[in-house]
Amino acid sequence: MAETIDLCHRTTEAAAAQIVRDGRFLTRENSREAFSATHVDGQAEGCGAAIVHVRIDQA
């Protein structure tokens, strides 16, 4: 069984709802990057009140 990694992406409430609805991350810059952290608190707190939790399989 593969181990998983838990990531947290902070954003606005509206953007979080769109991520959950569409199943993908879209950035303001239309880049292919989305920043996430392994902890809910910390430096990312200034990026928004909503948190999108993502669990991915470790390669």
PDBQT receptor file of N, H, CA, C and O in Angstrom, charges set to zero:
ATOM      1  N   MET A   1       0.839  -1.180   0.000  1.00  0.00    +0.000 N 
ATOM      2  CA  MET A   1       0.000   0.000   0.000  1.00  0.00    +0.000 C 
ATOM      3  C   MET A   1       0.887   1.248   0.000  1.00  0.00    +0.000 C 
ATOM      4  O   MET A   1       1.827   1.340   0.790  1.00  0.00    +0.000 OA
ATOM      5  N   ALA A   2       0.597   2.195  -0.871  1.00  0.00    +0.000 N 
ATOM      6  H   ALA A   2      -0.166   2.120  -1.513  1.00  0.00    +0.000 HD
ATOM      7  CA  ALA A   2       1.392   3.415  -0.980  1.00  0.00    +0.000 C 
ATOM      8  C   ALA A   2       1.112   4.346   0.192  1.00  0.00    +0.000 C 
ATOM      9  O   ALA A   2      -0.026   4.478   0.642  1.00  0.00    +0.000 OA
ATOM     10  N   GLU A   3       2.159   4.981   0.671  1.00  0.00    +0.000 N 
ATOM     11  H   GLU A   3       3.083   4.873   0.305  1.00  0.00    +0.000 HD
ATOM     12  CA  GLU A   3       1.989   5.992   1.704  1.00  0.00    +0.000 C 
ATOM     13  C   GLU A   3       1.487   7.275   1.061  1.00  0.00    +0.000 C 
ATOM     14  O   GLU A   3       1.682   7.497  -0.134  1.00  0.00    +0.000 OA
ATOM     15  N   THR A   4       0.850   8.104   1.846  1.00  0.00    +0.000 N 
ATOM     16  H   THR A   4       0.692   7.923   2.817  1.00  0.00    +0.000 HD
ATOM     17  CA  THR A   4       0.310   9.349   1.313  1.00  0.00    +0.000 C 
ATOM     18  C   THR A   4       1.009  10.551   1.951  1.00  0.00    +0.000 C 
ATOM     19  O   THR A   4       1.612  10.458   3.021  1.00  0.00    +0.000 OA
ATOM     20  N   ILE A   5       0.902  11.676   1.253  1.00  0.00    +0.000 N 
ATOM     21  H   ILE A   5       0.413  11.752   0.384  1.00  0.00    +0.000 HD
ATOM     22  CA  ILE A   5       1.396  12.956   1.742  1.00  0.00    +0.000 C 
ATOM     23  C   ILE A   5       0.191  13.875   1.844  1.00  0.00    +0.000 C 
ATOM     24  O   ILE A   5      -0.599  13.969   0.905  1.00  0.00    +0.000 OA
ATOM     25  N   ASP A   6       0.041  14.558   2.981  1.00  0.00    +0.000 N 
ATOM     26  H   ASP A   6       0.683  14.482   3.744  1.00  0.00    +0.000 HD
ATOM     27  CA  ASP A   6      -1.037  15.516   3.171  1.00  0.00    +0.000 C 
ATOM     28  C   ASP A   6      -0.510  16.923   2.929  1.00  0.00    +0.000 C 
ATOM     29  O   ASP A   6       0.489  17.334   3.520  1.00  0.00    +0.000 OA
ATOM     30  N   LEU A   7      -1.195  17.661   2.048  1.00  0.00    +0.000 N 
ATOM     31  H   LEU A   7      -2.006  17.327   1.568  1.00  0.00    +0.000 HD
ATOM     32  CA  LEU A   7      -0.813  19.029   1.735  1.00  0.00    +0.000 C 
ATOM     33  C   LEU A   7      -1.983  19.960   2.009  1.00  0.00    +0.000 C 
ATOM     34  O   LEU A   7      -3.143  19.567   1.889  1.00  0.00    +0.000 OA
ATOM     35  N   CYS A   8      -1.671  21.191   2.377  1.00  0.00    +0.000 N 
ATOM     36  H   CYS A   8      -0.728  21.510   2.475  1.00  0.00    +0.000 HD
ATOM     37  CA  CYS A   8      -2.681  22.215   2.645  1.00  0.00    +0.000 C 
ATOM     38  C   CYS A   8      -2.428  23.399   1.725  1.00  0.00    +0.000 C 
ATOM     39  O   CYS A   8      -1.304  23.890   1.624  1.00  0.00    +0.000 OA
ATOM     40  N   HIS A   9      -3.471  23.848   1.063  1.00  0.00    +0.000 N 
ATOM     41  H   HIS A   9      -4.384  23.449   1.146  1.00  0.00    +0.000 HD
ATOM     42  CA  HIS A   9      -3.387  25.008   0.176  1.00  0.00    +0.000 C 
ATOM     43  C   HIS A   9      -4.302  26.081   0.737  1.00  0.00    +0.000 C 
ATOM     44  O   HIS A   9      -5.514  25.880   0.816  1.00  0.00    +0.000 OA
ATOM     45  N   ARG A  10      -3.739  27.219   1.128  1.00  0.00    +0.000 N 
ATOM     46  H   ARG A  10      -2.755  27.383   1.064  1.00  0.00    +0.000 HD
ATOM     47  CA  ARG A  10      -4.546  28.319   1.667  1.00  0.00    +0.000 C 
ATOM     48  C   ARG A  10      -4.984  29.234   0.536  1.00  0.00    +0.000 C 
ATOM     49  O   ARG A  10      -4.218  29.533  -0.380  1.00  0.00    +0.000 OA
ATOM     50  N   THR A  11      -6.243  29.675   0.621  1.00  0.00    +0.000 N 
ATOM     51  H   THR A  11      -6.866  29.432   1.364  1.00  0.00    +0.000 HD
ATOM     52  CA  THR A  11      -6.800  30.534  -0.417  1.00  0.00    +0.000 C 
ATOM     53  C   THR A  11      -8.048  31.222   0.143  1.00  0.00    +0.000 C 
ATOM     54  O   THR A  11      -8.336  31.109   1.335  1.00  0.00    +0.000 OA
ATOM     55  N   THR A  12      -8.771  31.918  -0.695  1.00  0.00    +0.000 N 
ATOM     56  H   THR A  12      -8.537  32.009  -1.663  1.00  0.00    +0.000 HD
ATOM     57  CA  THR A  12     -10.017  32.550  -0.271  1.00  0.00    +0.000 C 
ATOM     58  C   THR A  12     -11.144  31.509  -0.247  1.00  0.00    +0.000 C 
ATOM     59  O   THR A  12     -11.019  30.431  -0.829  1.00  0.00    +0.000 OA
ATOM     60  N   GLU A  13     -12.231  31.843   0.426  1.00  0.00    +0.000 N 
ATOM     61  H   GLU A  13     -12.333  32.718   0.899  1.00  0.00    +0.000 HD
ATOM     62  CA  GLU A  13     -13.389  30.941   0.480  1.00  0.00    +0.000 C 
ATOM     63  C   GLU A  13     -13.931  30.666  -0.925  1.00  0.00    +0.000 C 
ATOM     64  O   GLU A  13     -14.259  29.526  -1.255  1.00  0.00    +0.000 OA
ATOM     65  N   ALA A  14     -14.023  31.705  -1.744  1.00  0.00    +0.000 N 
ATOM     66  H   ALA A  14     -13.757  32.631  -1.476  1.00  0.00    +0.000 HD
ATOM     67  CA  ALA A  14     -14.554  31.538  -3.100  1.00  0.00    +0.000 C 
ATOM     68  C   ALA A  14     -13.636  30.657  -3.952  1.00  0.00    +0.000 C 
ATOM     69  O   ALA A  14     -14.109  29.789  -4.685  1.00  0.00    +0.000 OA
ATOM     70  N   ALA A  15     -12.336  30.882  -3.853  1.00  0.00    +0.000 N 
ATOM     71  H   ALA A  15     -11.952  31.588  -3.258  1.00  0.00    +0.000 HD
ATOM     72  CA  ALA A  15     -11.393  30.078  -4.632  1.00  0.00    +0.000 C 
ATOM     73  C   ALA A  15     -11.393  28.631  -4.158  1.00  0.00    +0.000 C 
ATOM     74  O   ALA A  15     -11.290  27.715  -4.975  1.00  0.00    +0.000 OA
ATOM     75  N   ALA A  16     -11.508  28.410  -2.847  1.00  0.00    +0.000 N 
ATOM     76  H   ALA A  16     -11.591  29.153  -2.184  1.00  0.00    +0.000 HD
ATOM     77  CA  ALA A  16     -11.560  27.041  -2.317  1.00  0.00    +0.000 C 
ATOM     78  C   ALA A  16     -12.791  26.311  -2.845  1.00  0.00    +0.000 C 
ATOM     79  O   ALA A  16     -12.709  25.142  -3.223  1.00  0.00    +0.000 OA
ATOM     80  N   ALA A  17     -13.928  26.996  -2.872  1.00  0.00    +0.000 N 
ATOM     81  H   ALA A  17     -13.995  27.946  -2.565  1.00  0.00    +0.000 HD
ATOM     82  CA  ALA A  17     -15.151  26.381  -3.392  1.00  0.00    +0.000 C 
ATOM     83  C   ALA A  17     -14.990  26.018  -4.861  1.00  0.00    +0.000 C 
ATOM     84  O   ALA A  17     -15.468  24.969  -5.292  1.00  0.00    +0.000 OA
ATOM     85  N   GLN A  18     -14.323  26.872  -5.638  1.00  0.00    +0.000 N 
ATOM     86  H   GLN A  18     -13.935  27.724  -5.288  1.00  0.00    +0.000 HD
ATOM     87  CA  GLN A  18     -14.105  26.588  -7.058  1.00  0.00    +0.000 C 
ATOM     88  C   GLN A  18     -13.150  25.409  -7.236  1.00  0.00    +0.000 C 
ATOM     89  O   GLN A  18     -13.359  24.577  -8.119  1.00  0.00    +0.000 OA
ATOM     90  N   ILE A  19     -12.105  25.327  -6.410  1.00  0.00    +0.000 N 
ATOM     91  H   ILE A  19     -11.935  26.003  -5.693  1.00  0.00    +0.000 HD
ATOM     92  CA  ILE A  19     -11.158  24.208  -6.479  1.00  0.00    +0.000 C 
ATOM     93  C   ILE A  19     -11.883  22.898  -6.208  1.00  0.00    +0.000 C 
ATOM     94  O   ILE A  19     -11.690  21.917  -6.927  1.00  0.00    +0.000 OA
ATOM     95  N   VAL A  20     -12.705  22.881  -5.185  1.00  0.00    +0.000 N 
ATOM     96  H   VAL A  20     -12.861  23.678  -4.601  1.00  0.00    +0.000 HD
ATOM     97  CA  VAL A  20     -13.444  21.664  -4.841  1.00  0.00    +0.000 C 
ATOM     98  C   VAL A  20     -14.446  21.319  -5.941  1.00  0.00    +0.000 C 
ATOM     99  O   VAL A  20     -14.587  20.154  -6.312  1.00  0.00    +0.000 OA
ATOM    100  N   ARG A  21     -15.136  22.322  -6.457  1.00  0.00    +0.000 N 
ATOM    101  H   ARG A  21     -15.021  23.269  -6.156  1.00  0.00    +0.000 HD
ATOM    102  CA  ARG A  21     -16.138  22.097  -7.505  1.00  0.00    +0.000 C 
ATOM    103  C   ARG A  21     -15.501  21.585  -8.798  1.00  0.00    +0.000 C 
ATOM    104  O   ARG A  21     -15.992  20.631  -9.400  1.00  0.00    +0.000 OA
ATOM    105  N   ASP A  22     -14.391  22.232  -9.226  1.00  0.00    +0.000 N 
ATOM    106  H   ASP A  22     -13.993  23.008  -8.737  1.00  0.00    +0.000 HD
ATOM    107  CA  ASP A  22     -13.775  21.907 -10.518  1.00  0.00    +0.000 C 
ATOM    108  C   ASP A  22     -12.712  20.818 -10.430  1.00  0.00    +0.000 C 
ATOM    109  O   ASP A  22     -12.361  20.205 -11.439  1.00  0.00    +0.000 OA
ATOM    110  N   GLY A  23     -12.200  20.579  -9.227  1.00  0.00    +0.000 N 
ATOM    111  H   GLY A  23     -12.485  21.076  -8.408  1.00  0.00    +0.000 HD
ATOM    112  CA  GLY A  23     -11.170  19.556  -9.062  1.00  0.00    +0.000 C 
ATOM    113  C   GLY A  23      -9.817  19.950  -9.604  1.00  0.00    +0.000 C 
ATOM    114  O   GLY A  23      -8.998  19.085  -9.913  1.00  0.00    +0.000 OA
ATOM    115  N   ARG A  24      -9.564  21.258  -9.725  1.00  0.00    +0.000 N 
ATOM    116  H   ARG A  24     -10.229  21.961  -9.474  1.00  0.00    +0.000 HD
ATOM    117  CA  ARG A  24      -8.256  21.714 -10.190  1.00  0.00    +0.000 C 
ATOM    118  C   ARG A  24      -7.938  23.097  -9.635  1.00  0.00    +0.000 C 
ATOM    119  O   ARG A  24      -8.828  23.858  -9.255  1.00  0.00    +0.000 OA
ATOM    120  N   PHE A  25      -6.659  23.395  -9.601  1.00  0.00    +0.000 N 
ATOM    121  H   PHE A  25      -5.936  22.777  -9.910  1.00  0.00    +0.000 HD
ATOM    122  CA  PHE A  25      -6.169  24.672  -9.110  1.00  0.00    +0.000 C 
ATOM    123  C   PHE A  25      -5.905  25.601 -10.288  1.00  0.00    +0.000 C 
ATOM    124  O   PHE A  25      -5.226  25.206 -11.236  1.00  0.00    +0.000 OA
ATOM    125  N   LEU A  26      -6.419  26.813 -10.249  1.00  0.00    +0.000 N 
ATOM    126  H   LEU A  26      -6.970  27.134  -9.479  1.00  0.00    +0.000 HD
ATOM    127  CA  LEU A  26      -6.111  27.840 -11.233  1.00  0.00    +0.000 C 
ATOM    128  C   LEU A  26      -5.504  29.027 -10.493  1.00  0.00    +0.000 C 
ATOM    129  O   LEU A  26      -6.066  29.496  -9.503  1.00  0.00    +0.000 OA
ATOM    130  N   THR A  27      -4.375  29.507 -10.962  1.00  0.00    +0.000 N 
ATOM    131  H   THR A  27      -3.919  29.125 -11.766  1.00  0.00    +0.000 HD
ATOM    132  CA  THR A  27      -3.708  30.620 -10.299  1.00  0.00    +0.000 C 
ATOM    133  C   THR A  27      -4.037  31.934 -10.986  1.00  0.00    +0.000 C 
ATOM    134  O   THR A  27      -4.457  31.949 -12.142  1.00  0.00    +0.000 OA
ATOM    135  N   ARG A  28      -3.849  33.017 -10.286  1.00  0.00    +0.000 N 
ATOM    136  H   ARG A  28      -3.507  33.004  -9.346  1.00  0.00    +0.000 HD
ATOM    137  CA  ARG A  28      -4.068  34.339 -10.872  1.00  0.00    +0.000 C 
ATOM    138  C   ARG A  28      -3.153  34.578 -12.067  1.00  0.00    +0.000 C 
ATOM    139  O   ARG A  28      -3.515  35.271 -13.018  1.00  0.00    +0.000 OA
ATOM    140  N   GLU A  29      -1.974  33.999 -11.998  1.00  0.00    +0.000 N 
ATOM    141  H   GLU A  29      -1.680  33.437 -11.225  1.00  0.00    +0.000 HD
ATOM    142  CA  GLU A  29      -0.989  34.192 -13.055  1.00  0.00    +0.000 C 
ATOM    143  C   GLU A  29      -1.172  33.199 -14.202  1.00  0.00    +0.000 C 
ATOM    144  O   GLU A  29      -0.422  33.237 -15.177  1.00  0.00    +0.000 OA
ATOM    145  N   ASN A  30      -2.160  32.315 -14.094  1.00  0.00    +0.000 N 
ATOM    146  H   ASN A  30      -2.769  32.284 -13.302  1.00  0.00    +0.000 HD
ATOM    147  CA  ASN A  30      -2.385  31.256 -15.080  1.00  0.00    +0.000 C 
ATOM    148  C   ASN A  30      -1.144  30.404 -15.303  1.00  0.00    +0.000 C 
ATOM    149  O   ASN A  30      -0.895  29.931 -16.412  1.00  0.00    +0.000 OA
ATOM    150  N   SER A  31      -0.376  30.214 -14.251  1.00  0.00    +0.000 N 
ATOM    151  H   SER A  31      -0.579  30.598 -13.350  1.00  0.00    +0.000 HD
ATOM    152  CA  SER A  31       0.790  29.345 -14.349  1.00  0.00    +0.000 C 
ATOM    153  C   SER A  31       0.374  27.918 -14.001  1.00  0.00    +0.000 C 
ATOM    154  O   SER A  31      -0.769  27.685 -13.608  1.00  0.00    +0.000 OA
ATOM    155  N   ARG A  32       1.266  26.990 -14.140  1.00  0.00    +0.000 N 
ATOM    156  H   ARG A  32       2.195  27.179 -14.460  1.00  0.00    +0.000 HD
ATOM    157  CA  ARG A  32       0.963  25.592 -13.832  1.00  0.00    +0.000 C 
ATOM    158  C   ARG A  32       1.393  25.248 -12.418  1.00  0.00    +0.000 C 
ATOM    159  O   ARG A  32       1.586  24.073 -12.107  1.00  0.00    +0.000 OA
ATOM    160  N   GLU A  33       1.549  26.248 -11.550  1.00  0.00    +0.000 N 
ATOM    161  H   GLU A  33       1.392  27.203 -11.803  1.00  0.00    +0.000 HD
ATOM    162  CA  GLU A  33       2.024  26.035 -10.189  1.00  0.00    +0.000 C 
ATOM    163  C   GLU A  33       0.941  26.381  -9.178  1.00  0.00    +0.000 C 
ATOM    164  O   GLU A  33       0.203  27.351  -9.350  1.00  0.00    +0.000 OA
ATOM    165  N   ALA A  34       0.855  25.587  -8.133  1.00  0.00    +0.000 N 
ATOM    166  H   ALA A  34       1.454  24.798  -7.993  1.00  0.00    +0.000 HD
ATOM    167  CA  ALA A  34      -0.009  25.883  -6.994  1.00  0.00    +0.000 C 
ATOM    168  C   ALA A  34       0.814  25.589  -5.748  1.00  0.00    +0.000 C 
ATOM    169  O   ALA A  34       1.359  24.494  -5.608  1.00  0.00    +0.000 OA
ATOM    170  N   PHE A  35       0.906  26.543  -4.855  1.00  0.00    +0.000 N 
ATOM    171  H   PHE A  35       0.462  27.432  -4.969  1.00  0.00    +0.000 HD
ATOM    172  CA  PHE A  35       1.731  26.385  -3.677  1.00  0.00    +0.000 C 
ATOM    173  C   PHE A  35       0.939  25.742  -2.548  1.00  0.00    +0.000 C 
ATOM    174  O   PHE A  35      -0.239  26.040  -2.351  1.00  0.00    +0.000 OA
ATOM    175  N   SER A  36       1.593  24.868  -1.819  1.00  0.00    +0.000 N 
ATOM    176  H   SER A  36       2.550  24.626  -1.979  1.00  0.00    +0.000 HD
ATOM    177  CA  SER A  36       0.963  24.190  -0.688  1.00  0.00    +0.000 C 
ATOM    178  C   SER A  36       2.013  23.980   0.394  1.00  0.00    +0.000 C 
ATOM    179  O   SER A  36       3.210  24.173   0.180  1.00  0.00    +0.000 OA
ATOM    180  N   ALA A  37       1.527  23.583   1.553  1.00  0.00    +0.000 N 
ATOM    181  H   ALA A  37       0.555  23.427   1.726  1.00  0.00    +0.000 HD
ATOM    182  CA  ALA A  37       2.407  23.360   2.698  1.00  0.00    +0.000 C 
ATOM    183  C   ALA A  37       2.024  22.046   3.364  1.00  0.00    +0.000 C 
ATOM    184  O   ALA A  37       0.946  21.503   3.123  1.00  0.00    +0.000 OA
ATOM    185  N   THR A  38       2.908  21.554   4.191  1.00  0.00    +0.000 N 
ATOM    186  H   THR A  38       3.784  21.995   4.386  1.00  0.00    +0.000 HD
ATOM    187  CA  THR A  38       2.621  20.322   4.916  1.00  0.00    +0.000 C 
ATOM    188  C   THR A  38       2.000  20.597   6.281  1.00  0.00    +0.000 C 
ATOM    189  O   THR A  38       1.645  19.664   7.001  1.00  0.00    +0.000 OA
ATOM    190  N   HIS A  39       1.865  21.875   6.640  1.00  0.00    +0.000 N 
ATOM    191  H   HIS A  39       2.153  22.633   6.054  1.00  0.00    +0.000 HD
ATOM    192  CA  HIS A  39       1.263  22.265   7.921  1.00  0.00    +0.000 C 
ATOM    193  C   HIS A  39       0.180  23.310   7.678  1.00  0.00    +0.000 C 
ATOM    194  O   HIS A  39       0.303  24.137   6.774  1.00  0.00    +0.000 OA
ATOM    195  N   VAL A  40      -0.860  23.275   8.469  1.00  0.00    +0.000 N 
ATOM    196  H   VAL A  40      -0.960  22.604   9.204  1.00  0.00    +0.000 HD
ATOM    197  CA  VAL A  40      -1.960  24.226   8.336  1.00  0.00    +0.000 C 
ATOM    198  C   VAL A  40      -1.536  25.623   8.755  1.00  0.00    +0.000 C 
ATOM    199  O   VAL A  40      -1.933  26.601   8.121  1.00  0.00    +0.000 OA
ATOM    200  N   ASP A  41      -0.748  25.735   9.796  1.00  0.00    +0.000 N 
ATOM    201  H   ASP A  41      -0.425  24.941  10.311  1.00  0.00    +0.000 HD
ATOM    202  CA  ASP A  41      -0.331  27.051  10.280  1.00  0.00    +0.000 C 
ATOM    203  C   ASP A  41       1.081  27.363   9.800  1.00  0.00    +0.000 C 
ATOM    204  O   ASP A  41       1.790  26.496   9.289  1.00  0.00    +0.000 OA
ATOM    205  N   GLY A  42       1.466  28.607   9.974  1.00  0.00    +0.000 N 
ATOM    206  H   GLY A  42       0.890  29.312  10.389  1.00  0.00    +0.000 HD
ATOM    207  CA  GLY A  42       2.810  28.998   9.579  1.00  0.00    +0.000 C 
ATOM    208  C   GLY A  42       2.795  30.114   8.565  1.00  0.00    +0.000 C 
ATOM    209  O   GLY A  42       1.872  30.927   8.543  1.00  0.00    +0.000 OA
ATOM    210  N   GLN A  43       3.802  30.159   7.731  1.00  0.00    +0.000 N 
ATOM    211  H   GLN A  43       4.552  29.498   7.749  1.00  0.00    +0.000 HD
ATOM    212  CA  GLN A  43       4.002  31.259   6.796  1.00  0.00    +0.000 C 
ATOM    213  C   GLN A  43       2.827  31.449   5.841  1.00  0.00    +0.000 C 
ATOM    214  O   GLN A  43       2.577  32.575   5.410  1.00  0.00    +0.000 OA
ATOM    215  N   ALA A  44       2.121  30.419   5.504  1.00  0.00    +0.000 N 
ATOM    216  H   ALA A  44       2.325  29.505   5.854  1.00  0.00    +0.000 HD
ATOM    217  CA  ALA A  44       1.027  30.504   4.532  1.00  0.00    +0.000 C 
ATOM    218  C   ALA A  44      -0.229  31.158   5.095  1.00  0.00    +0.000 C 
ATOM    219  O   ALA A  44      -1.172  31.392   4.338  1.00  0.00    +0.000 OA
ATOM    220  N   GLU A  45      -0.283  31.464   6.393  1.00  0.00    +0.000 N 
ATOM    221  H   GLU A  45       0.483  31.274   7.008  1.00  0.00    +0.000 HD
ATOM    222  CA  GLU A  45      -1.494  32.024   6.990  1.00  0.00    +0.000 C 
ATOM    223  C   GLU A  45      -1.957  33.302   6.306  1.00  0.00    +0.000 C 
ATOM    224  O   GLU A  45      -3.154  33.590   6.321  1.00  0.00    +0.000 OA
ATOM    225  N   GLY A  46      -1.062  34.079   5.709  1.00  0.00    +0.000 N 
ATOM    226  H   GLY A  46      -0.090  33.845   5.697  1.00  0.00    +0.000 HD
ATOM    227  CA  GLY A  46      -1.433  35.314   5.038  1.00  0.00    +0.000 C 
ATOM    228  C   GLY A  46      -2.038  35.112   3.665  1.00  0.00    +0.000 C 
ATOM    229  O   GLY A  46      -2.397  36.084   3.002  1.00  0.00    +0.000 OA
ATOM    230  N   CYS A  47      -2.158  33.876   3.227  1.00  0.00    +0.000 N 
ATOM    231  H   CYS A  47      -1.866  33.086   3.766  1.00  0.00    +0.000 HD
ATOM    232  CA  CYS A  47      -2.644  33.590   1.865  1.00  0.00    +0.000 C 
ATOM    233  C   CYS A  47      -4.139  33.359   1.783  1.00  0.00    +0.000 C 
ATOM    234  O   CYS A  47      -4.657  33.151   0.685  1.00  0.00    +0.000 OA
ATOM    235  N   GLY A  48      -4.848  33.387   2.884  1.00  0.00    +0.000 N 
ATOM    236  H   GLY A  48      -4.428  33.556   3.776  1.00  0.00    +0.000 HD
ATOM    237  CA  GLY A  48      -6.297  33.214   2.856  1.00  0.00    +0.000 C 
ATOM    238  C   GLY A  48      -6.794  32.425   4.041  1.00  0.00    +0.000 C 
ATOM    239  O   GLY A  48      -6.033  31.712   4.694  1.00  0.00    +0.000 OA
ATOM    240  N   ALA A  49      -8.079  32.557   4.316  1.00  0.00    +0.000 N 
ATOM    241  H   ALA A  49      -8.698  33.137   3.786  1.00  0.00    +0.000 HD
ATOM    242  CA  ALA A  49      -8.681  31.911   5.479  1.00  0.00    +0.000 C 
ATOM    243  C   ALA A  49      -9.111  30.469   5.208  1.00  0.00    +0.000 C 
ATOM    244  O   ALA A  49      -9.222  29.667   6.136  1.00  0.00    +0.000 OA
ATOM    245  N   ALA A  50      -9.349  30.143   3.944  1.00  0.00    +0.000 N 
ATOM    246  H   ALA A  50      -9.259  30.794   3.191  1.00  0.00    +0.000 HD
ATOM    247  CA  ALA A  50      -9.814  28.796   3.593  1.00  0.00    +0.000 C 
ATOM    248  C   ALA A  50      -8.632  27.876   3.331  1.00  0.00    +0.000 C 
ATOM    249  O   ALA A  50      -7.587  28.310   2.844  1.00  0.00    +0.000 OA
ATOM    250  N   ILE A  51      -8.809  26.603   3.658  1.00  0.00    +0.000 N 
ATOM    251  H   ILE A  51      -9.658  26.250   4.053  1.00  0.00    +0.000 HD
ATOM    252  CA  ILE A  51      -7.764  25.608   3.432  1.00  0.00    +0.000 C 
ATOM    253  C   ILE A  51      -8.340  24.466   2.610  1.00  0.00    +0.000 C 
ATOM    254  O   ILE A  51      -9.378  23.900   2.951  1.00  0.00    +0.000 OA
ATOM    255  N   VAL A  52      -7.648  24.135   1.517  1.00  0.00    +0.000 N 
ATOM    256  H   VAL A  52      -6.805  24.595   1.240  1.00  0.00    +0.000 HD
ATOM    257  CA  VAL A  52      -8.000  22.975   0.708  1.00  0.00    +0.000 C 
ATOM    258  C   VAL A  52      -7.000  21.885   1.065  1.00  0.00    +0.000 C 
ATOM    259  O   VAL A  52      -5.796  22.052   0.874  1.00  0.00    +0.000 OA
ATOM    260  N   HIS A  53      -7.500  20.776   1.579  1.00  0.00    +0.000 N 
ATOM    261  H   HIS A  53      -8.479  20.640   1.734  1.00  0.00    +0.000 HD
ATOM    262  CA  HIS A  53      -6.649  19.668   1.977  1.00  0.00    +0.000 C 
ATOM    263  C   HIS A  53      -6.544  18.697   0.809  1.00  0.00    +0.000 C 
ATOM    264  O   HIS A  53      -7.550  18.271   0.243  1.00  0.00    +0.000 OA
ATOM    265  N   VAL A  54      -5.297  18.353   0.455  1.00  0.00    +0.000 N 
ATOM    266  H   VAL A  54      -4.479  18.699   0.915  1.00  0.00    +0.000 HD
ATOM    267  CA  VAL A  54      -5.041  17.436  -0.650  1.00  0.00    +0.000 C 
ATOM    268  C   VAL A  54      -4.213  16.270  -0.129  1.00  0.00    +0.000 C 
ATOM    269  O   VAL A  54      -3.208  16.471   0.553  1.00  0.00    +0.000 OA
ATOM    270  N   ARG A  55      -4.631  15.068  -0.447  1.00  0.00    +0.000 N 
ATOM    271  H   ARG A  55      -5.447  14.905  -1.001  1.00  0.00    +0.000 HD
ATOM    272  CA  ARG A  55      -3.872  13.872  -0.064  1.00  0.00    +0.000 C 
ATOM    273  C   ARG A  55      -3.435  13.183  -1.355  1.00  0.00    +0.000 C 
ATOM    274  O   ARG A  55      -4.261  12.822  -2.194  1.00  0.00    +0.000 OA
ATOM    275  N   ILE A  56      -2.122  13.007  -1.496  1.00  0.00    +0.000 N 
ATOM    276  H   ILE A  56      -1.451  13.300  -0.815  1.00  0.00    +0.000 HD
ATOM    277  CA  ILE A  56      -1.593  12.381  -2.704  1.00  0.00    +0.000 C 
ATOM    278  C   ILE A  56      -0.772  11.155  -2.352  1.00  0.00    +0.000 C 
ATOM    279  O   ILE A  56      -0.196  11.070  -1.267  1.00  0.00    +0.000 OA
ATOM    280  N   ASP A  57      -0.725  10.213  -3.268  1.00  0.00    +0.000 N 
ATOM    281  H   ASP A  57      -1.193  10.282  -4.149  1.00  0.00    +0.000 HD
ATOM    282  CA  ASP A  57       0.109   9.033  -3.073  1.00  0.00    +0.000 C 
ATOM    283  C   ASP A  57       1.573   9.404  -3.261  1.00  0.00    +0.000 C 
ATOM    284  O   ASP A  57       1.925  10.145  -4.180  1.00  0.00    +0.000 OA
ATOM    285  N   GLN A  58       2.407   8.890  -2.397  1.00  0.00    +0.000 N 
ATOM    286  H   GLN A  58       2.122   8.289  -1.651  1.00  0.00    +0.000 HD
ATOM    287  CA  GLN A  58       3.841   9.124  -2.490  1.00  0.00    +0.000 C 
ATOM    288  C   GLN A  58       4.406   8.243  -3.606  1.00  0.00    +0.000 C 
ATOM    289  O   GLN A  58       4.090   7.056  -3.690  1.00  0.00    +0.000 OA
ATOM    290  N   ALA A  59       5.229   8.824  -4.445  1.00  0.00    +0.000 N 
ATOM    291  H   ALA A  59       5.485   9.788  -4.377  1.00  0.00    +0.000 HD
ATOM    292  CA  ALA A  59       5.792   8.065  -5.577  1.00  0.00    +0.000 C 
ATOM    293  C   ALA A  59       6.912   7.175  -5.119  1.00  0.00    +0.000 C 
ATOM    294  O   ALA A  59       7.506   6.463  -5.930  1.00  0.00    +0.000 OA
TER     295      ALA A  59
